[in-house]
Amino acid sequence: MALDYADMQGEYLNISKHVTRHGVVEGLKVDVQRRIKIPKKLFDFLDKN
């Protein structure tokens, strides 16, 4: 829920935010970034807006 298109870099999704009851917060709960490789076919389903 905290992700947006700006988190996409090449074929990777950078997760650096999380959602709390107060809204979206920069940084993860354990202060690390997560990087996930996204299959190329998934890009067709993403909304760039």
C-alpha distance matrix in Angstrom:
0.0 3.8 5.6 8.3 11.7 13.4 12.0 14.2 17.7 20.2 19.3 17.0 13.3 13.3 10.8 11.9 9.4 7.9 7.0 10.4 12.2 13.3 10.1 8.5 11.2 12.7 14.0 13.3 15.0 17.9 18.2 17.9 16.0 15.0 15.9 15.5 17.9 16.6 19.3 20.9 20.8 17.0 17.2 19.0 16.0 13.6 13.7 15.1 14.8
3.8 0.0 3.8 6.7 10.4 11.1 9.6 12.6 15.8 18.8 18.5 15.8 12.0 11.1 8.6 8.8 6.1 5.8 6.0 9.7 12.2 12.3 8.8 6.0 8.2 9.2 10.8 10.8 13.2 16.0 15.6 15.5 13.5 13.2 14.4 14.9 17.5 16.7 19.9 21.3 21.8 18.1 17.8 20.0 17.6 14.6 14.4 14.9 14.5
5.6 3.8 0.0 3.8 7.0 8.1 6.5 9.0 12.4 15.2 14.9 12.5 8.8 8.7 7.2 8.6 7.4 8.4 9.6 13.4 16.0 16.0 12.4 9.4 11.1 10.8 12.0 12.3 15.2 17.3 16.6 15.6 12.9 12.1 12.3 12.4 14.5 13.5 16.7 17.7 18.4 14.9 14.2 16.7 14.6 11.4 11.7 11.9 12.3
8.3 6.7 3.8 0.0 3.8 5.5 5.7 7.8 11.3 14.0 14.3 12.7 9.6 9.9 9.7 10.9 10.2 11.8 12.7 16.3 18.6 18.1 14.4 11.5 13.3 12.7 14.5 15.4 18.5 20.5 19.3 18.2 15.2 14.6 14.0 14.1 15.4 14.0 16.8 17.0 17.7 14.4 12.8 15.0 13.4 9.7 9.1 8.5 8.8
11.7 10.4 7.0 3.8 0.0 3.8 5.3 5.6 8.9 11.1 11.9 11.1 8.9 10.1 11.3 12.8 13.1 15.1 16.4 20.1 22.4 21.9 18.1 15.1 16.6 15.4 16.9 17.9 21.3 22.9 21.4 19.8 16.4 15.5 14.1 13.9 14.3 12.6 15.0 14.5 15.6 12.7 10.3 12.6 11.8 8.1 7.7 6.0 7.6
13.4 11.1 8.1 5.5 3.8 0.0 3.8 5.4 7.6 10.6 12.3 11.0 9.1 9.0 10.6 11.2 12.0 14.9 16.7 20.2 22.7 21.7 18.1 14.7 15.5 13.6 15.1 16.8 20.4 21.7 19.6 18.2 14.8 14.7 13.4 14.2 14.9 14.1 16.9 16.5 18.2 15.6 13.1 15.8 15.4 11.7 11.3 8.9 10.0
12.0 9.6 6.5 5.7 5.3 3.8 0.0 3.8 6.4 9.7 10.6 8.4 5.7 5.2 6.9 8.2 9.7 12.5 14.9 18.5 21.5 20.9 17.4 13.8 14.1 12.1 12.7 13.8 17.5 18.5 16.7 14.9 11.4 10.9 9.7 10.6 12.0 11.7 15.0 15.4 17.3 14.5 12.8 16.0 15.4 12.0 12.6 11.2 12.7
14.2 12.6 9.0 7.8 5.6 5.4 3.8 0.0 3.8 6.3 7.1 5.8 4.7 6.3 9.1 11.3 13.1 15.7 18.0 21.7 24.7 24.4 20.8 17.3 17.8 15.8 16.1 16.8 20.3 21.0 19.4 17.0 13.2 12.0 9.6 9.6 9.7 9.0 12.0 11.9 14.1 11.8 9.8 13.2 13.4 10.3 11.7 10.2 12.8
17.7 15.8 12.4 11.3 8.9 7.6 6.4 3.8 0.0 3.8 6.1 5.3 6.2 7.2 10.8 12.6 15.2 18.2 20.9 24.5 27.6 27.2 23.7 20.1 20.0 17.4 17.3 18.2 21.8 21.9 19.9 17.2 13.4 12.5 9.6 10.2 9.7 10.0 12.7 12.3 15.3 13.8 11.6 15.2 16.0 13.4 14.8 12.9 15.6
20.2 18.8 15.2 14.0 11.1 10.6 9.7 6.3 3.8 0.0 3.8 5.5 8.1 10.1 13.7 16.0 18.6 21.3 24.0 27.7 30.8 30.5 27.0 23.5 23.6 21.1 20.7 21.3 24.9 24.7 22.9 19.9 16.2 14.7 11.3 10.9 9.1 9.1 10.8 9.8 13.2 12.5 10.3 13.8 15.4 13.5 15.4 13.7 17.0
19.3 18.5 14.9 14.3 11.9 12.3 10.6 7.1 6.1 3.8 0.0 3.8 7.0 9.9 13.2 16.1 18.6 20.8 23.5 27.1 30.3 30.5 27.1 23.6 23.9 21.7 21.0 20.9 24.2 24.0 22.8 19.6 15.9 13.6 10.0 8.5 5.9 5.6 7.2 7.0 10.5 9.9 8.8 12.4 13.9 12.5 15.3 14.5 17.9
17.0 15.8 12.5 12.7 11.1 11.0 8.4 5.8 5.3 5.5 3.8 0.0 3.8 6.3 9.6 12.5 15.2 17.5 20.3 23.9 27.2 27.4 24.2 20.7 20.6 18.4 17.4 17.2 20.5 20.2 19.0 15.8 12.2 9.9 6.3 5.4 4.4 5.6 8.8 9.9 12.9 11.4 10.7 14.5 15.1 13.2 15.8 15.1 18.1
13.3 12.0 8.8 9.6 8.9 9.1 5.7 4.7 6.2 8.1 7.0 3.8 0.0 3.8 6.3 9.6 11.8 13.9 16.6 20.2 23.5 23.7 20.5 17.0 17.1 15.2 14.5 14.3 17.6 17.9 16.8 14.0 10.4 8.1 5.6 5.1 6.3 6.6 10.4 11.7 14.0 11.5 11.0 14.7 14.3 11.9 14.1 13.7 16.2
13.3 11.1 8.7 9.9 10.1 9.0 5.2 6.3 7.2 10.1 9.9 6.3 3.8 0.0 3.8 6.2 9.1 11.8 15.0 18.4 21.9 21.8 18.7 15.1 14.5 12.1 11.1 11.2 14.8 14.9 13.4 10.7 7.0 5.9 4.6 6.6 9.0 10.2 14.0 15.4 17.8 15.2 14.6 18.2 17.7 14.9 16.5 15.7 17.6
10.8 8.6 7.2 9.7 11.3 10.6 6.9 9.1 10.8 13.7 13.2 9.6 6.3 3.8 0.0 3.8 6.0 8.2 11.5 14.8 18.4 18.5 15.7 12.1 11.5 9.7 8.5 8.0 11.4 12.1 11.1 9.0 5.9 5.0 6.1 7.9 11.1 12.2 16.0 17.8 19.6 16.6 16.5 19.9 18.6 15.9 17.3 17.0 18.3
11.9 8.8 8.6 10.9 12.8 11.2 8.2 11.3 12.6 16.0 16.1 12.5 9.6 6.2 3.8 0.0 3.8 7.1 10.7 13.5 17.1 16.7 14.1 10.4 8.9 6.3 5.0 5.8 9.5 10.4 8.6 7.6 5.2 6.8 8.8 11.4 14.6 15.8 19.6 21.3 23.2 20.2 19.6 23.0 21.7 18.7 19.5 18.7 19.5
9.4 6.1 7.4 10.2 13.1 12.0 9.7 13.1 15.2 18.6 18.6 15.2 11.8 9.1 6.0 3.8 0.0 3.8 7.1 9.9 13.4 12.9 10.3 6.7 5.5 4.4 4.7 5.5 8.6 10.9 9.7 9.9 8.5 9.7 11.9 13.8 17.1 17.7 21.3 23.0 24.4 21.0 20.6 23.6 21.8 18.7 19.0 18.7 18.8
7.9 5.8 8.4 11.8 15.1 14.9 12.5 15.7 18.2 21.3 20.8 17.5 13.9 11.8 8.2 7.1 3.8 0.0 3.8 6.7 10.3 10.6 8.4 5.7 5.4 6.6 6.8 5.8 7.5 10.6 10.8 11.5 10.8 11.4 13.9 15.2 18.6 19.0 22.5 24.4 25.4 21.8 21.9 24.6 22.3 19.6 19.9 20.2 20.1
7.0 6.0 9.6 12.7 16.4 16.7 14.9 18.0 20.9 24.0 23.5 20.3 16.6 15.0 11.5 10.7 7.1 3.8 0.0 3.8 6.9 7.7 5.6 4.5 6.1 8.9 10.0 9.2 9.9 13.4 14.0 15.1 14.6 14.9 17.3 18.2 21.4 21.2 24.5 26.4 26.8 23.1 23.3 25.5 22.8 20.2 20.1 20.8 20.1
10.4 9.7 13.4 16.3 20.1 20.2 18.5 21.7 24.5 27.7 27.1 23.9 20.2 18.4 14.8 13.5 9.9 6.7 3.8 0.0 3.8 5.2 5.2 6.3 7.1 10.6 11.6 10.7 10.1 13.9 14.9 16.8 17.0 17.7 20.5 21.5 24.9 24.8 28.1 30.1 30.5 26.8 27.0 29.2 26.4 23.8 23.6 24.3 23.4
12.2 12.2 16.0 18.6 22.4 22.7 21.5 24.7 27.6 30.8 30.3 27.2 23.5 21.9 18.4 17.1 13.4 10.3 6.9 3.8 0.0 3.8 5.6 8.4 9.9 13.7 15.1 14.5 13.6 17.4 18.5 20.5 20.8 21.4 24.1 24.9 28.1 27.8 30.9 32.8 32.8 29.1 29.4 31.2 28.1 25.7 25.1 26.1 24.7
13.3 12.3 16.0 18.1 21.9 21.7 20.9 24.4 27.2 30.5 30.5 27.4 23.7 21.8 18.5 16.7 12.9 10.6 7.7 5.2 3.8 0.0 3.8 7.1 8.3 12.1 14.2 14.5 14.1 17.9 18.2 20.5 20.7 21.9 24.4 25.7 28.9 28.7 31.9 33.5 33.8 30.1 29.9 31.8 29.0 26.2 25.2 25.7 24.0
10.1 8.8 12.4 14.4 18.1 18.1 17.4 20.8 23.7 27.0 27.1 24.2 20.5 18.7 15.7 14.1 10.3 8.4 5.6 5.2 5.6 3.8 0.0 3.8 6.4 10.0 12.6 13.2 13.7 17.4 17.3 19.1 18.6 19.6 21.8 22.9 25.9 25.4 28.6 30.0 30.4 26.6 26.3 28.2 25.4 22.5 21.5 21.9 20.2
8.5 6.0 9.4 11.5 15.1 14.7 13.8 17.3 20.1 23.5 23.6 20.7 17.0 15.1 12.1 10.4 6.7 5.7 4.5 6.3 8.4 7.1 3.8 0.0 3.8 6.8 9.5 10.4 11.9 15.3 14.7 16.0 15.2 16.2 18.3 19.6 22.6 22.3 25.7 27.0 27.7 24.1 23.5 25.8 23.3 20.2 19.5 19.5 18.3
11.2 8.2 11.1 13.3 16.6 15.5 14.1 17.8 20.0 23.6 23.9 20.6 17.1 14.5 11.5 8.9 5.5 5.4 6.1 7.1 9.9 8.3 6.4 3.8 0.0 3.8 6.4 7.9 9.3 12.5 11.5 13.3 13.1 14.9 17.4 19.3 22.6 23.0 26.6 28.1 29.2 25.7 25.1 27.8 25.6 22.4 22.0 21.6 20.8
12.7 9.2 10.8 12.7 15.4 13.6 12.1 15.8 17.4 21.1 21.7 18.4 15.2 12.1 9.7 6.3 4.4 6.6 8.9 10.6 13.7 12.1 10.0 6.8 3.8 0.0 3.8 6.8 9.4 11.6 9.6 11.0 10.4 12.7 15.1 17.5 20.7 21.5 25.2 26.6 28.2 24.9 24.1 27.0 25.3 22.0 21.8 20.9 20.6
14.0 10.8 12.0 14.5 16.9 15.1 12.7 16.1 17.3 20.7 21.0 17.4 14.5 11.1 8.5 5.0 4.7 6.8 10.0 11.6 15.1 14.2 12.6 9.5 6.4 3.8 0.0 3.8 6.7 8.1 5.9 7.3 7.4 10.1 13.0 15.8 19.2 20.6 24.4 26.2 28.0 24.9 24.4 27.6 26.1 23.0 23.4 22.7 22.9
13.3 10.8 12.3 15.4 17.9 16.8 13.8 16.8 18.2 21.3 20.9 17.2 14.3 11.2 8.0 5.8 5.5 5.8 9.2 10.7 14.5 14.5 13.2 10.4 7.9 6.8 3.8 0.0 3.8 5.4 5.0 6.1 6.9 8.7 12.1 14.5 18.2 19.7 23.4 25.6 27.3 24.1 24.2 27.4 25.7 23.0 23.8 23.7 24.1
15.0 13.2 15.2 18.5 21.3 20.4 17.5 20.3 21.8 24.9 24.2 20.5 17.6 14.8 11.4 9.5 8.6 7.5 9.9 10.1 13.6 14.1 13.7 11.9 9.3 9.4 6.7 3.8 0.0 3.8 5.7 7.9 9.9 11.4 15.0 17.1 20.9 22.5 26.1 28.6 30.0 26.8 27.3 30.4 28.4 25.9 26.8 26.9 27.2
17.9 16.0 17.3 20.5 22.9 21.7 18.5 21.0 21.9 24.7 24.0 20.2 17.9 14.9 12.1 10.4 10.9 10.6 13.4 13.9 17.4 17.9 17.4 15.3 12.5 11.6 8.1 5.4 3.8 0.0 3.8 5.7 8.7 10.5 14.2 16.7 20.4 22.5 26.1 28.8 30.5 27.6 28.2 31.5 29.8 27.4 28.7 28.6 29.3
18.2 15.6 16.6 19.3 21.4 19.6 16.7 19.4 19.9 22.9 22.8 19.0 16.8 13.4 11.1 8.6 9.7 10.8 14.0 14.9 18.5 18.2 17.3 14.7 11.5 9.6 5.9 5.0 5.7 3.8 0.0 3.8 6.9 9.8 13.3 16.4 19.9 22.2 25.9 28.2 30.3 27.4 27.5 30.9 29.6 26.9 27.9 27.3 28.0
17.9 15.5 15.6 18.2 19.8 18.2 14.9 17.0 17.2 19.9 19.6 15.8 14.0 10.7 9.0 7.6 9.9 11.5 15.1 16.8 20.5 20.5 19.1 16.0 13.3 11.0 7.3 6.1 7.9 5.7 3.8 0.0 3.8 6.5 9.9 13.1 16.5 19.1 22.7 25.1 27.3 24.8 24.9 28.5 27.4 24.9 26.3 25.7 26.9
16.0 13.5 12.9 15.2 16.4 14.8 11.4 13.2 13.4 16.2 15.9 12.2 10.4 7.0 5.9 5.2 8.5 10.8 14.6 17.0 20.8 20.7 18.6 15.2 13.1 10.4 7.4 6.9 9.9 8.7 6.9 3.8 0.0 3.7 6.6 10.0 13.3 15.7 19.5 21.6 23.9 21.4 21.3 24.9 24.1 21.5 23.0 22.3 23.7
15.0 13.2 12.1 14.6 15.5 14.7 10.9 12.0 12.5 14.7 13.6 9.9 8.1 5.9 5.0 6.8 9.7 11.4 14.9 17.7 21.4 21.9 19.6 16.2 14.9 12.7 10.1 8.7 11.4 10.5 9.8 6.5 3.7 0.0 3.8 6.6 10.1 12.5 16.2 18.6 20.9 18.4 18.8 22.4 21.5 19.3 21.3 21.1 22.9
15.9 14.4 12.3 14.0 14.1 13.4 9.7 9.6 9.6 11.3 10.0 6.3 5.6 4.6 6.1 8.8 11.9 13.9 17.3 20.5 24.1 24.4 21.8 18.3 17.4 15.1 13.0 12.1 15.0 14.2 13.3 9.9 6.6 3.8 0.0 3.8 6.8 9.5 13.1 15.3 17.9 15.8 16.0 19.7 19.4 17.3 19.6 19.2 21.5
15.5 14.9 12.4 14.1 13.9 14.2 10.6 9.6 10.2 10.9 8.5 5.4 5.1 6.6 7.9 11.4 13.8 15.2 18.2 21.5 24.9 25.7 22.9 19.6 19.3 17.5 15.8 14.5 17.1 16.7 16.4 13.1 10.0 6.6 3.8 0.0 3.8 6.2 9.7 12.4 14.7 12.7 13.5 17.1 16.7 15.3 18.1 18.3 20.9
17.9 17.5 14.5 15.4 14.3 14.9 12.0 9.7 9.7 9.1 5.9 4.4 6.3 9.0 11.1 14.6 17.1 18.6 21.4 24.9 28.1 28.9 25.9 22.6 22.6 20.7 19.2 18.2 20.9 20.4 19.9 16.5 13.3 10.1 6.8 3.8 0.0 3.8 6.7 9.2 11.9 10.7 11.5 15.1 15.4 14.5 17.7 17.8 20.9
16.6 16.7 13.5 14.0 12.6 14.1 11.7 9.0 10.0 9.1 5.6 5.6 6.6 10.2 12.2 15.8 17.7 19.0 21.2 24.8 27.8 28.7 25.4 22.3 23.0 21.5 20.6 19.7 22.5 22.5 22.2 19.1 15.7 12.5 9.5 6.2 3.8 0.0 3.8 6.3 8.4 6.9 8.0 11.4 11.7 11.1 14.5 15.1 18.3
19.3 19.9 16.7 16.8 15.0 16.9 15.0 12.0 12.7 10.8 7.2 8.8 10.4 14.0 16.0 19.6 21.3 22.5 24.5 28.1 30.9 31.9 28.6 25.7 26.6 25.2 24.4 23.4 26.1 26.1 25.9 22.7 19.5 16.2 13.1 9.7 6.7 3.8 0.0 3.8 5.5 5.6 7.5 10.1 11.0 11.7 15.3 16.3 19.7
20.9 21.3 17.7 17.0 14.5 16.5 15.4 11.9 12.3 9.8 7.0 9.9 11.7 15.4 17.8 21.3 23.0 24.4 26.4 30.1 32.8 33.5 30.0 27.0 28.1 26.6 26.2 25.6 28.6 28.8 28.2 25.1 21.6 18.6 15.3 12.4 9.2 6.3 3.8 0.0 3.8 5.4 5.6 7.9 10.0 10.8 14.2 14.7 18.4
20.8 21.8 18.4 17.7 15.6 18.2 17.3 14.1 15.3 13.2 10.5 12.9 14.0 17.8 19.6 23.2 24.4 25.4 26.8 30.5 32.8 33.8 30.4 27.7 29.2 28.2 28.0 27.3 30.0 30.5 30.3 27.3 23.9 20.9 17.9 14.7 11.9 8.4 5.5 3.8 0.0 3.8 5.5 5.9 7.8 9.8 13.3 14.7 18.2
17.0 18.1 14.9 14.4 12.7 15.6 14.5 11.8 13.8 12.5 9.9 11.4 11.5 15.2 16.6 20.2 21.0 21.8 23.1 26.8 29.1 30.1 26.6 24.1 25.7 24.9 24.9 24.1 26.8 27.6 27.4 24.8 21.4 18.4 15.8 12.7 10.7 6.9 5.6 5.4 3.8 0.0 3.8 5.4 5.5 6.9 10.6 12.4 15.6
17.2 17.8 14.2 12.8 10.3 13.1 12.8 9.8 11.6 10.3 8.8 10.7 11.0 14.6 16.5 19.6 20.6 21.9 23.3 27.0 29.4 29.9 26.3 23.5 25.1 24.1 24.4 24.2 27.3 28.2 27.5 24.9 21.3 18.8 16.0 13.5 11.5 8.0 7.5 5.6 5.5 3.8 0.0 3.8 5.4 5.3 8.5 9.4 12.9
19.0 20.0 16.7 15.0 12.6 15.8 16.0 13.2 15.2 13.8 12.4 14.5 14.7 18.2 19.9 23.0 23.6 24.6 25.5 29.2 31.2 31.8 28.2 25.8 27.8 27.0 27.6 27.4 30.4 31.5 30.9 28.5 24.9 22.4 19.7 17.1 15.1 11.4 10.1 7.9 5.9 5.4 3.8 0.0 3.8 5.7 8.3 9.9 13.1
16.0 17.6 14.6 13.4 11.8 15.4 15.4 13.4 16.0 15.4 13.9 15.1 14.3 17.7 18.6 21.7 21.8 22.3 22.8 26.4 28.1 29.0 25.4 23.3 25.6 25.3 26.1 25.7 28.4 29.8 29.6 27.4 24.1 21.5 19.4 16.7 15.4 11.7 11.0 10.0 7.8 5.5 5.4 3.8 0.0 3.8 6.6 9.4 12.0
13.6 14.6 11.4 9.7 8.1 11.7 12.0 10.3 13.4 13.5 12.5 13.2 11.9 14.9 15.9 18.7 18.7 19.6 20.2 23.8 25.7 26.2 22.5 20.2 22.4 22.0 23.0 23.0 25.9 27.4 26.9 24.9 21.5 19.3 17.3 15.3 14.5 11.1 11.7 10.8 9.8 6.9 5.3 5.7 3.8 0.0 3.8 6.2 8.9
13.7 14.4 11.7 9.1 7.7 11.3 12.6 11.7 14.8 15.4 15.3 15.8 14.1 16.5 17.3 19.5 19.0 19.9 20.1 23.6 25.1 25.2 21.5 19.5 22.0 21.8 23.4 23.8 26.8 28.7 27.9 26.3 23.0 21.3 19.6 18.1 17.7 14.5 15.3 14.2 13.3 10.6 8.5 8.3 6.6 3.8 0.0 3.8 5.4
15.1 14.9 11.9 8.5 6.0 8.9 11.2 10.2 12.9 13.7 14.5 15.1 13.7 15.7 17.0 18.7 18.7 20.2 20.8 24.3 26.1 25.7 21.9 19.5 21.6 20.9 22.7 23.7 26.9 28.6 27.3 25.7 22.3 21.1 19.2 18.3 17.8 15.1 16.3 14.7 14.7 12.4 9.4 9.9 9.4 6.2 3.8 0.0 3.8
14.8 14.5 12.3 8.8 7.6 10.0 12.7 12.8 15.6 17.0 17.9 18.1 16.2 17.6 18.3 19.5 18.8 20.1 20.1 23.4 24.7 24.0 20.2 18.3 20.8 20.6 22.9 24.1 27.2 29.3 28.0 26.9 23.7 22.9 21.5 20.9 20.9 18.3 19.7 18.4 18.2 15.6 12.9 13.1 12.0 8.9 5.4 3.8 0.0
